Amino acid sequence: MDAQVNSLDAFWMPFTANRQFKSSSARLLVGAKDMHYTSHDGRQILDGTAGLWCSNAGHCRPRITQAIQQQAAKMDFAPAFQIGHPLAFEAASRVAAMLPEGLDHVFFSNSGSEAVDTALKIALAYHRVRGDAARTRLIGRERGYHGVGFGGISVGGIGNNRKHFATMLPGVDHLPHTHDLARNAFSRGQPLHGAELADTLERLVALHDPSTIAAVIVEPLAGSTGVLPPPIGYLQKLRDICTKYGILLIFDEVISGFGRLGAPFATDRFGITPDILSLAKGITNATVPMGATVAATHVYEAFMAGPPGAIEFFHGYTYSSHVLACAAAIATMDTYRDEALFERAAELSPHFEEAAHSLQGASNVIDVRNLGLVAGIELASRPGAIGARAYEVFVKCYEAGLLIRVTGDIIAISPPLIITPAQIDEIFTKLRDIINTVD
Ligand SMILES: Cc1ncc(COP(=O)(O)O)c(C=O)c1O
């Protein structure tokens, strides 16, 4: 039977209640410009989430759009195995130049999930090429989100993303998460309490022996689980313990990268340098899918041994360094630089923090937390119906012209960095009014 044109049926929607969505009045976006989406019924929707934490320079920016259009007409695809194209080298150099000294070799992929899997594979292979093949364990963290590949869900710590898939990478362990409402509710910026949770890594090292551990992977700020900024001192402790035992530290900066925290990357924001870093989303302003895994000099150099004609790392994707993605990435980085958007995010952060914390006291709000241009607003859950309250807020916001993101009963706000102070006020005023209408 032919599929019905415009039927909602054929598209199996990701991370969506398909039956609920398809039986309710649809939420369809048909246009986007700067800070707004246009809905199918012609309404302007203020983008409080930069799409999915990714359109950091706002939508349909002419410079980026034109770069993609021109490249598509000039050369649509070029293979990247044993051959190259100039934009790949330029995009990699530009990413490396943005990062702190020493994080300087960039492996391209197509998504955050692939960037994470690539990071995990680099970590495992790094020890092996150095003759330390017993280091096969990976350590993630409860509530961590590292995408949906088998590597990412294995080190990730979100139960719903794991429970249906019995097969996981072997030898993975997890640090405890850092969410501590009792001590840290309504923290502004990094919470005061919780640095000691990093000491659990010492316990895991003692349990498994350092000679078996390849890498620790964390999001510097846990995003998708519901915005958990790192407690003061926590990341430094992780760094120190990893260094002490020869364990690689991987920062998953898929969300925190490209200005979100009011600095180019979380590594700059917190002054802590990982050995490997994963990126995606804001790297192309989300216009063309792209992921990137950045290896520190010493990690890359470890692979550059053996016969010069030998392939050093048996890994890559057909679309690693896709020309359209590279063109988009270069134009995006030009935009970030010329519009000083990371500096802008830093300047707007105090106003954003004030506006976010004005929700303290709204109905059922049990926490507000923030860092840079990201805020999490946690609602008390309805008994036996986790997520129902925040979902209702999400739908009402959409109907009122505001896009927010919810995870369980946590609302995440992460607007494009081009947002104005007035638009920040609009987001939080509207959100507070709507939260107050939801029982
Ligand atoms: C920290 C982190 N890592 C990885 C991913 C996965 O990225 P993607 O959805 O592009 O595969 C995400 C997505 O939100 C993320 O937040």
The ligand as an ORCA input file, in Angstrom:
! r2SCAN-3c Opt
* xyz 0 1
  C      27.233     15.477     26.147
  C      26.648     14.828     24.926
  N      27.337     13.875     24.291
  C      26.875     13.277     23.196
  C      25.656     13.624     22.667
  C      25.150     12.926     21.462
  O      25.134     13.763     20.367
  P      24.296     13.350     19.077
  O      22.860     13.426     19.437
  O      24.725     14.361     18.043
  O      24.714     11.967     18.706
  C      24.904     14.626     23.281
  C      23.604     15.034     22.747
  O      22.861     15.773     23.340
  C      25.407     15.237     24.456
  O      24.718     16.180     25.102
*
